[in-house]
């Protein structure tokens, strides 16, 4: 099995595990919410229902992103992961608003939960199941970096804390006699979900907006390019990520007296070096005769290590 095939298998396995966990927890928490009348438990149920919908979206995103490029999507379908992540962010936000509304209504009416023991027991079971899923998701994320799985992971991290909050709310209300604590925990859960939605949206938006690679990854890429002695400089370097695919394009300065065949051989050598250390990157190289600068600003700057003064010489 190739590295990419294994990565896609891991992503699909994490998506299916998430769906199975969500179905089990929805059934369990629906019974508990009906039995206890707790807003905190209702909030936890609502979050898990949205987790199920989000997990289905994750599976869809992973499946679409794994499809190869076609005539209408020449760069592949990788951004389906970011779209699935944004869909999940919307669901989390809706859940937060609904829980906050329910908590305020309960505070105003003065109603209190009942059957605390059942609610606490259900929450403990949910914590154990969720911990198992989170462990597998972390394993997959470390090996694939899948954005949709990472956003789904945020959901279930919040679900873990939600269950702890439900236990605390029910115990304090029923056994410590603190009235009004359940809706306060409900408001806290809503705030936590809203914060999680804000954080989870960041990476998805950055990918959809074609943000450049992180500096350390970009520098490693340039270090590999710099090993080729035929290059006189590199400029107009552009990088982006789409799902599990990376894309790079750049201009290189080469000896202006090279033949087309010789220049082509140099380009092939650069690609071969890069693919050994960045096997899944798609590369587009444009050769320029040394000294030619058609770009302006940052695009005209030589980005090879210790060679940034060459562009000054070429433009003076």
N, C-alpha and C positions, 0 to 999 in steps of 0.2 A: 504494500500500500504506500503510495507516494505521500509526502508531507502534506500536500494540499488536500488529498483525499482523506487523510486521517483527520485533518483540521475540520473538514466539513462533516465527517462522521461524528466527531466530538460535539460540534455545534448542534447537530440534529438530536443527539442523545440528551444534551442538556435541555433542549426545548421540549422534548417529550417527557422528560422527568419533571419539568416545571408544570406541564399540563396535568399530569397524573397527580402531583402533589396538590395543585389548586383544586381539582375536582374533589379530592378527599376532604380537604379543609373546608370547602364551601358547604358540603353536606353536614360536616361536624358542627360548624359554627352556626349554620341555619337553625339546627336543633337547639343549640345553646342560647342563641339570641331569643328564640321563642320561649324558652324555659325561664330565662332570667329577666328579660325586659331591660337589660342593661344597654345604655347608650354606647358605652365603651366596647361592649361585645358586638353591638350592631355596627359600630364603626370598623371593628376588626373584620366582621363579615363582609361589609361593603368593600373594604380594601382587598379581601381575598377574591371576591367576585371579579373585581377589576383586574386582579392578578391573573385570573383565569383568562379573561379576554385578552389581556396584554401578552400572556404566554402564547395564546393562539396567534396573535400578531407577530410575536417573535419567531414562531415556527414558520409562518408565511414569509417573513423577511429573510430568514436564513435560507429557506428553500429557493426563493427568487434570486437572492444574492449568489447562490452556488451555481446558477445557470451560466453557461458560457456566453461569451459575446456573440451577437448575431448581427444581421444586416441593419437592424434598426437601433441597436445598442452596441456600438462598436467598442465602447469602453467597458462593456460588461454591465452587470446588474448590481454591483456592490453597494450602491447607495440605498438599496432596499433596506439594508440594515439600519441606516440612519433614519429612514422614514418610519420604520417599525418602532424605533426608539422614541421618535417624536410623538407617535400615536400613543405610546405608553405614557409619555409625559402629560398629554392631554387628559388621559384617563385618571392619572394620579391627582391632577388638579381638580377634576370634577368630584372625585372621591373626597378630597379635603373640604371642599365647599359644602357637600352634602352632610358630612359628619359634623362640621361646625354648626350648621343650621339645626340639626337634630339636637346637639348639645345645648344650644341656646333655648330651644323649645322646652327641653327637660328642666333646665334651670328655672325657667319662668313658671312652669306648671308644678314644680316641686315633687315630681314623681321619683321613686327610688327603685332600684333593681331588687329582685328576689332570687331564690334558689342559687345562692352564691357558690355553694360547693360544686354544683354541676358546671357552672361557668369556669371555675378555677381548674377543675379536672380537664375540661375540654382544652383550655389554654395550655396546660402542661403538655398534653398530647401533641397539640399543634407546634409547640416549641421543639419537641424532639424530632418531629417529621421535618420541620423547616430547617433545623440544623443539618440534617442529612443532605437536603437539597443544596443548601448554601455551600457545603463542603465540595460537592461535585461541581457546582457552578464555578467556584474559585479555581478548581483544577483545570476546567475547560478554558476559562478566561486567561489563565497564565500561559496556556499553550496556543491559543488562537487569537486572543485580543478582540474577540467578536463584540462589536458595540451593542447589538441588540441583546445579547446574553448579559453583558455587563449592566445594562439598564434594567433588565429583568432581575438581576441580582440585587439591585437597589430596592426593588419592590419587596423582595423576600427578607432583606435586612430590616426594612421598616416593619414587616409583618412580625418578625421576631420581637421587636421592641413593643409593637402593639399588643402582643400576647402578654408580655410582662406588665404592660400598663393595665390591661384588663384584670389580671390577677391582683395587682395593687389596688385598683379601684373597687373591685368587689370585696376584697378583704377589709379595706378601710371602711367601706360603707356598712357592711353587714356585721363585722366583728369588732370594729373600733367605734361604730356608731357615728361616724362623721358624715352628716347629711350634705348632699351637694357635691361630694367628691367625684362621683361617677361622671357627671357632665363636664367637670373641670378636666378630668383625664381625657374626655372626648375632645375638648378644645385643644389640649396638648397634642393629641394624636393628629388632629387636622393640621396644626402648625408644622408638625414633623413631616407630614406628607407633602405639604406645600414647599418646604425647604428641600426635600428630596427631589421633587419635580424640577425645581430651579437648578439644582446641581446636575441632574441627569440630562437636562436639555443642552448643557454646554458642549459636550463632546459631539452630540448629534449635529448641532448647528455648525460647529467648526468643520465637520466633515462635509456637510451639505454646501458650505461656503468655500470648499477647496482650500482650507488653510494649509500653509506650508508645513513640512515636517518639523518635528522638534529639532532644536539646534544640535544636540548630540548625534542624532541619526544623520542629519545633513552633513555634519563634519566627517563622520565615518565614511559617508559616500564620497566626499571630496578627497579624502585621504587615499581611497582606492584609485580614483581617477588620476591623482598626482603621480602614481607609480609609473605611468607611461611616459617614457622619455621623449616621444615625438610631439607631445603637446606643448604649446607655447602659452596657453592660457585657457580659461573657461569663463564664460559670461552668460548672462540671461538664463541662469539656472532656475527652473520652476519645478516644484514638487507638490504632490497631492496624494491623498489616500481615498480609495473608494472600496468599502467593505474590506475584504482580505487582499486587495490588490493595491500596489503602489505604482504611481506613474511619475516619470521624470523626463524632462526635456531640457536641453542646454545646447549652447553654441561652443565650439572649440576652435582655438587658433592653431593652425598648422603651417608648416613650411609652404609658402605660396608657389614654390617650384615643383611640388609634388604632382604626379599625374593623378587622374581620377582613380585609377586602379590602386595606386599606392595609398591615397587618402582613404579609399574604401577599406583597405586592409587595416589601416590604423583604427578606423571606427569599429571594425569587427573585433579587434584586439581589446579595445576599451570595453565593449559590451561583454566579451568573454570574462574579463577580469571582474567586472561588476556583478555578473550573474553568479559567480562563484561565491560571493559574499552576500548578495541580495538576489536570491534565486527567483523570486516571484515578481520582481519589478519589471515594468514595461518601459523601455528606454527609447527616446527619440533624440538623435544627435544631428546637429547641423554644423558642418565644417565651414570655417571661414579662413581666408588667408591671413597670416599674422599681420596685425596692425589694422585690420578692417573693423570699424565700429559703426554699425548702423543704428544702434540703440542709444537711448539717453538715460541719464540718472543711474539708479541702482542696476538696471539691466546691462549697462555698459561696463560695470565694474568686474575686474578679474577676481574670481572667488577662489582660485587655487591657493593653498597655503603658502605664505611668504612670497606671493607674486603680485600683490595688489598694486605695485608701482608700474606694472607693464602698461596698464590702460592709460596712464598719464603720458608715458612715452609715445604711445600710439596716437594720441589726440593732440600732441603739441607739434 
